[in-house]
């Protein structure tokens, strides 16, 4: 059995809370549709245990399982905003700081061969 990575064994609190919140949201969406775990699992092509792990927000569950659950529930389009480069204010600020303040000088090439 492969060894679990440290982020799976001991996830940071913010990561653990985000996964649990996502799992609760997926569970709420499933219950509102009055679907059983088995219904979602069948549509995803996984076991009901995998869906239960998703709903619990287990860190070792693959992201494909989380995305599969969202897809089955018709909620996948809501992920468009996740990690959107246009919303990354810190990244844009860092990129702007690295930009040269003036255009590079043109080098004169000696074309005397």
N, C-alpha and C positions, 0 to 999 in steps of 0.2 A: 504494500500500500504506500503511495507517495506521501512524503512528509508535507504537512500543511505549512504554508508560509506564515511568518509572524503576524502579518496583517489580518490573516484569517483566525489565527489562534487568539490574538489579543488586539482586536481592532481598536483604534482610537474612539473615544466616546462619541464624537461627532459623527463618525462613520456608522457606528452601531445604531445610533439614534435615527440617522437618515434611512438606513436599511429597515429598521423596525417600522418607521413611519410609512415607507413605501409598501411594506408588507401589509400593514393595516389598511392602507388605501386600496390595495388590490383585493383584500378580503372584503372590504365594504362594497366594492364594485361587484364582486361575485355574488354577495348576499342580496344586493339590490336586484340583481337579475334572477334571483332564486335558483342559482345553479349550485350543484353539489361540487365538492372537490373533484369527484370522479368525472363530472362533465367537463370541467376545465382541463383536467389531465388528459382526457381522451382527445380533446381538440388540439392540445399541445403535442400529444404523442409522448407523454411522460407518465410516470407513476403518480398516484395521488400523494405519495410521500414527498415528492419533489414540489408539488403545489403547496403542500402544508409547510415545507421549509421556506418557500418564497413568502408565504403569508406570515411566517414568524420572523422574517428578515434575517435568516441565517447567513452569516458572511461567507461561508464555504460554498453556498449555492451559486451556480454559474450565472453570469449576467444574462446569458441566453435564456435561462429559465425565467428570469424576471421580465425580460423583453417579450418572451413568448406569452407569458400571462397577460401582459399589457396588450399584445396583439390580439389575442383571443377575445379580450374584453372590449376591443375597439378603442383603446386608449393610447396606442403607440404614437399617434400623431402629436401628442402632447410633449414628446421628447425633443421636438425640434429646437426648443429654446435651451436645452441642456448643452453647456459648453459652447454656446454660440460665440464665435470670435468677435462679432460685433458688440456683444454684451460684456466682453472681457476688458473692463476699464483698466485694470492693473497691467495687463499684457499690452494694451494699446499705449499706455503711458511709458512703459519700458521700451517699447519699440520706437516711440517718438524720441526718447532720450538718446537712442543710439544713432538716429539719423544724422548725417553730416549737416553742419550749419550752412555750408556753401557747397556749390558744385565742385567736383574734383577738377584740378587743373589739367589742361590738355597737354599731353606730352608731344614734343616735336620729334618726329621720327626722321632719321637721316635716310633719305631715299636714294642716296648715292651708292650704287652697288658696284 
